[in-house]
Amino acid sequence: GLELYREVDRVFAGADEIRRAAEEIRAMRRGALSVGAMPALSAGFVQQVAAAFLQTHPQVNLEIRTAQRVKLMDSVASGKLDIALGNSAHEHPEIETELLSRQPAVCLLPPTHPLAKRAEITARDLRDENFVSWSEGTVTRVRVDVLFDKLGIERRCGFSASTAPAICAFVANGLGVALTHPLYVGIADTSVAAGLAGALVD
């Protein structure tokens, strides 16, 4: 009888442990979360989000994966990622998207550039400036090119890059100015001056 009691007690103790584990996972106190992020968001922004998340969920194993937007969406749809962070909505029948923020672009300038002292910069201010562009086909490149074409403002586009750190490095070394999302600046924000470009449509 005593032996049977011990076995039954172990079974119930195991069941209680399973229930506690399930509750902890449900409340995100324990478990794993895989997050995808575009390369442009992986040098500062993702780390800040991860640090804030782990302060309230310290027992969660958080994995960050970096990939281009289309690949991130496919990974979410196939269950390889739990969530993904991108710079625009992506139509997919198996994915739900949510807008987290909408912010005006910033103009990145070498710290010694005459425009660096301005709080706000317009498209006309960038006429004939050496311009560092995002690579062909990127969302930011398309939007910026369409804007300047619509306004009829010429730029000298000599350099392009596919990552935010590379864009910031070009600007920091005095090779031109650039337009980008403020979250893309990340840890490079000390090497460039960033002026609000919210009045670009002027």
N, C-alpha and C positions, 0 to 999 in steps of 0.2 A: 504494500500500500504506500509506504514511504517513497519507494522508487518511482511508482506511478505518479505520485504527487509532484516529485521533483521534475519529471518529464513534462507534466502538464504545466507546471509553473514556468518552465523554460519556453514552452510554446506561447503562453500568454505574454511573457516578457518580450519575446520576439515580435509578436503581433503589435504590441504597444510601440516598440521601436520603429516598426514599419509605418505605423500611423503618424508618429512624430516626424519621421523623415519626409513623408508625403506632405505634411503640413508645412514643414520648413521649405520644401521645394515650391509649394503653392504660394507661399509668402515671400519667395525669392530670398530666403535666408541661407539656402544652400542649393547647390546645383551648378549648372553650366549655362553660359549664355555666349553665343557666337555672334559677333557684330562685324558687318562689312563696312568699309569706308573707301571712298574715292581717294586716290593718292594725294589730291590737293587738300584733303581734310586730315591727312595723317601726320602732319608735322606741327602739332600744337592743339588743335581743336579736339581731336579724338582723345588725347591724353587728359585734357581737362574734364571731358565728359566722363571718362573712365574713373578718374579720381573721385569725382563727385558721387558717382554710382556706388563705388566700393566703400565709401564712408558709411552709407546706409545699408549696404548689403555685403559686408566683409567676407562672408563665407561662400560667395558665388565665384566660381572659376570663370573669369571673363577672358574671352579670346577675341582678338582684333585681327581681321584679315583685310588686306588692301587689294583692290582690283578696280578695273574700269567699270563704269556705270552699268553697261549692258550685262557684263559678266556677274556683277553683284545681284542684279535683278533675277537672272537665271538661277543663281545659287539660292536666293530666298525662295523662289518658286519650287525648287527641287528639294528644299528642306536642308540644304547644306549650311545655310545661315539662318539665324532666327530673325534678324533685322538687318537693314542696310541704310547707310546715310549717304545721300546724294545731293546734287545741286539742282535737280529739277524733277518734276513728276514723270513717271514712266508708265505708259499704259500697258497693263498686263492683266489678263483675266484672272490670274491666281494670286495677285498681289494687291494689297490695300496700301495706299499712300496717304501720308498726313503731312501737311505743311507745318514745320516747326518754327520757322522764322522767315521774315522778309526784310532785308537790309539793303540800303543803297550801296552802290559800288564805291570803292576807294581808288584814288589815283596814287600810284606808287611813284615816288620821286627820289633822286639822289638827295641826300641831306643838304647839299649846298645849292640845290636848284633854286632859282628865283621864285618859283611858285610854291616852294616848300613852306613859306611863311603864311600862305593863305589858308583860311579855314574851309573855304569851298572853292571848287574848281569847275569851270564850265568847259564844254567841248571846244569853244572858240579859243580858250586859253591854250589848247594843245595843238593848234594849227601849226603845221610844219615842224612839229617836234619829232625827234628820233623816238620811235615807238617800239616797245618790246611786246610782241603779240603772243597769244596762246597758239598752240599748234592748230593747223587746219582741221576743221571738222569738230572741234570741241564746242560745247554749248556757249562758253564765254566768248570765244573767238567769233562765232557767228553773230551773237548779239551785239558785240562791239562794232564789228564791221558794218552791220546793217545800220546801226545808229549813225556812224560817221558818214556813210554813203547817203543816208537820208538827209543829213544836214549839209552835205556838200563840203565837208571839211577834210583837207588833205593832211596826211601824216607821212613821215618817212619811216616806213616799216622795214627795219633792217635785220631784226632778230626775232626768233620765235622759240618757244620752249613748251614742253608738255607737262611740266610740274611746277608747283608754286615755289619751291625753294630755288629752282633754276631761274624763274622769272625775277624773284627778289634779288638773286645774285647779279643778274644782268643790270638791274636798276642800281643796286648798291655800288657797282663799279662804274657808274656814270655812262652806261651805254644806251640809256633811253629812259622813257617813262612807260608806265603800264597801267591798265585798268583791271581790277579783279574784285572778287568778293572779299569782304573784310576777314572772313573766317579762313581764307586761304593763306593769309600772311603768316599766321602761326608764329613760330619761334624766330622768324627772320625780321620781326617788326622793329628790332633795335638798329638794324643796319640800313633801313630806308625811312623816308618820311612819307606819311600817308595822309592825304587830304581828302575830305569828303567830296565825292563826285556826284552828289545827288542832284546837282543842277545841270547835268550834261545835256538835257533836252533844250536848254536855252538857245 
